[in-house]
Amino acid sequence: MPNPMESYSVVSSQVTAGRANPRLHILFCGESQTKPGHRLGPKVYEFHLMHLVLSGKGAFTLEGQRHELGAGDTFLIKPGQLISYESDPEDPWQYRWIAFRGSDAPQLAELGGFYASEGQVVSLQDPRRAAVLYRRVFATLRGGREAAALEAAAYLQLLMAAYSDASEGERRSISGADRVDEQLHRRIIHYLSSQYTHPVSIESMAEALGYNRAYLSRAFKQKTGLSPVSFLLKLRLDRAKLLLRERPELTVEQVAASVGLQDALYFSKQFRKQHGMSPTAYRREMIGEQSEF
């Protein structure tokens, strides 16, 4: 099947920064049918940015964790997070997006269920209503009326209410015991993803989360197939790959320290074990590939 034609459309708010609502302001929104393998990042944004996948497939990587997404999925990016996202090479995704900021933005995203979900992803079984609301934000900003910013912000709040309903329905569908395990799994993921650059012990994590170490490790492994220690190492090595590729000025020792591994020899040994080559060889290969373009 031939890939769909690439397309891109975006509209920005015409409200100047000085007149923007400091509590909630939409910066821009748009829609794109991406080309196969289209990639953005690794990079950070200074605002909240969320994408609703209309069709096709792709991957969203949030601070080293990769999430495969498809139609009906929405991923949210918070300010300052290191992210990347790319469309599938065979079935590239089409998505709509909204960028927003303001003092109410974090609470709004939390109410939408994004902060509690793994990877800041919320899935909609029927995304049609959400898709319509994205389009209404787009049409409102394109109209350029004086009250467009207020109306667009109102549509964004309706959109977050739709996501909140979807998140609540998902939570209700999980039985009591499974719900506890799911919440614990998400808390462990969040803890490790935010603390991996520092020395982390399972004992300190168990104490921070308020669980017995053995129970915490057993519950996490039942959910993921990995122990917390193995997951943490994989997280660090995946992050190291990004640094080796994107920060050539860093030495291997500096890369190791940046992902929480102070022993460069141990880092190199584990990197070779997971990726089949040394960190230096991986960087050399990546630089060689980039020089071809």
N, C-alpha and C positions, 0 to 999 in steps of 0.2 A: 504494500500500500504506500503510495507516495506521501511524503510529508506535507502538511498544510503550508500555505504561503505565510511567510513571516510578516507580522504587522505590529505596530506600536502607536499608541495614542496616549497623551497625558495632558492634564490641565492643572494649572496652579491657582491658588487663591490670589485674588487681586487686592486683598487687604494688606496694607503695609504693616511692618513689624510693630510700629508704635501704636497702631489701632487694633491689633489682634487681641482677641480675648485671652488673657493670661491663664485662664483655667482650662480651656479646651479650644484648640485651633487646628483646623485641617490645612496642611501645607500644600499638598497636591494629591492627585489620584490618577489612575490610568488603567489601561488594559493592554495586554500584549500576547500575541501568538509567537512564541519563541522559536528560534531555529534549533535544530538538533544539537545537543551538547552545549547550548548557550550557558555561560557561567558568569556569575558576579561574585567578587571577593576572592580571597578573604579580605574583609574590610569591616569597618565599624560605621554606624550612623549616629547622628546626634539627636534623633527623634524616634518615636515609635513608628514602625512600618509593618503592615500586615498584608499578606497575599492570600486570596482565595483561588484555589486551583479549580478551573472550570472543566478542563479536559486534559488528557495526556498524563505524563508522569515526570517525576524529577526527584531531586534529593536536596534536603536542607541540612546544612551542617552548622550546629550551634556549639561553639567553643569546643570543638573536637569530636562531638557526637553527631553521627550521620543519621538522618531520618528519611526513609523512602516514602514519598507522598504521591497521592493521586487525586482524582476528581472528588470534590467535596471536602478536602482537607484545607485548613487555613493555618499558616504559620505566622507567628508574631516575632518581631525583632525589637528588643528593648535598646534604648540608647547605650552606647558604649560596649555592646557585645560584639565579640569577634565572630563573624558569620560568613558563610558562603552558600550559594545555591545554584544549581545547574539543572538544565532540562535533560530528559532522557535522550540518548542518541537515536533511538528508534521511534519513540512516541513522545515528542517534545510537548511540554505542557503549555496550556493557555491559562493565564491568570489575570485577575484584577487586583489592584492594590490601592491602599490608602496610607498616607503618611500624616501623622498628627503629633502634636505636643501640647504641653500645658500642665498645670499643677494637678488637674483631675485625671490626666492620662493614665498614670500607673493604677489608680483605683479602678478606672473604667476597664482596663485590660484584665485586672484581677477579677472583677465581677463577670467578665466574659468567660472566665475559666482558663485563661491562657497561662497564668502563673502556676496553677496547680497541676497542669498537664505536663506529661513528659515531652520535652523538646519544645514547649510552648506551642503545641499543635492542638487544635480542636477540629474534630471531624463532624461533618453534617451529613446525615443520611439523605436529606433532600435540600440541596443548596440553592434551590431556585429563589426563595425569598431573599436570602442573603445576596445573591447575585443581583437581584433587582435593586436592593438598597445601595450596593456599590455603584450601580449605574445612575441612581438618583443623585448620589453625591457628585458624580461626574457631571451630570447635566446641570445641576444647581450651580456648581462653580463655573461652568462654561457660560452660563447665562449672564454672569457678571453683575447681577443686581446688588444693590447696596446691602441688602439683608442676606446675601448668598452665604456668607460665612456662618451666620447663626443657623440657617436652615440646614446647611451641610453638617454642622455639628449635631443637630437634632437627629438627622438620619444615622449618623455614626452611633449615637446612643441607642437607637432602635436596633441597629446592627449588633451591638454588644449584648442587648437583651436577647436576641435570637441565639447568639452563641452561648449565653448563660443558660437558656432553656435546654440547649443540646447537651451542655456539660452536666446539668442537673439530671437529665434523663439517663445519661451514661452512668452517673454515680448511683442512681436508684436501681439500675439493672445489675449491680454488683452485690452479692450477698454480704452479710455482715463480716464474716471471717475473711472473705476475699477482699473486701473493701479495706480492711486493716492492712493486709499484705500489700495491696496496691498502693496505699498511702505511704507505707514504710518504704516500698521500692522507690517511689518518687522522691521521698526525702533523702534516701541514700544517694540517688543519682544527683540530686541538687547539691548535697553536701560535698561529694567528691568532685563534681564539676566546678564548684566554686573554690575548693581548697587544694586542688591538685598541685598548685605551684609551691605549696608549703609542705613541710614534713607532716605526713598523715599516718596515724596508727589506727588500727581497727578499734583498739581500746578507747582512744580519745573520741572517735566517732560514735561508738556505742554509748559513751557517757554523755556526749552532746545531744544525742537523739533520745536518750532515756531508755535504752534497751540492753538486755544481756548480750554480751559479745557473741556467744555461741548461737543464740536464737537469731540475732541479726544476720550473721553469716549464713546460717541455714536457710532462712527465709529468702534472702537475696539470691542465693544460688538456685533455689527451687524456681524462682521467677525468671532468672536470666541464663542459668547454666554456667555462670561464672561466680567465683568467690569475690567478695569486695576487693581483695588484694589483687586478683587477676584483672578485674575490671579497671581498677585504678592504674595498673601498669599499662593496660591497653590504651586508656584515656591519655596517659602521658606520652606514650609513643606515637599515637595519632597526632597529638598536638605538636610533637617534635617534628613530624613530617612537614607540617605547615611552616614551621620556623626554618627548617633546613631549605625549603623551597623558596620561601618569601623573604628571608633575612640572611642573605649570603655573607653579610659582614660579621655575623656571629660565628665564633668558633664552635666546634663540637662540644667543648666543655661548657661554653656559655649556653648553648641550646639545652644541654642536659640539666644545668642548674635552673634554667628558666621553666622547666617542666617538673621541678621538684626532685630531681635526681642529682645528688651532689657527687656521686662516684661516676666519673666519665667512662671508666672501663666497664663497669656494670651496665651503664646505659648502652654502650656500643654492643656489648654481648647480647643484651635483650633485644635491641633494635635489629641486629642481624638474625636473631632467632625468629622474630615476628615477621620481618620483611624480606629475609633472604639475602640481605647485603648490608654492608656497614653503612653508618651514617654518611661517611665521606663519599662512598660509592653512590649512594642514593642521591646526594646533592649533585655530584658530577653528572649523573644521568639526567636529572631534572634540568640542569643548566644546559645540557646538550640539546634536550628536546626544545627548550625555549628559544635557543639560538637558531633553530630551523625556521622560525616564523618571522 
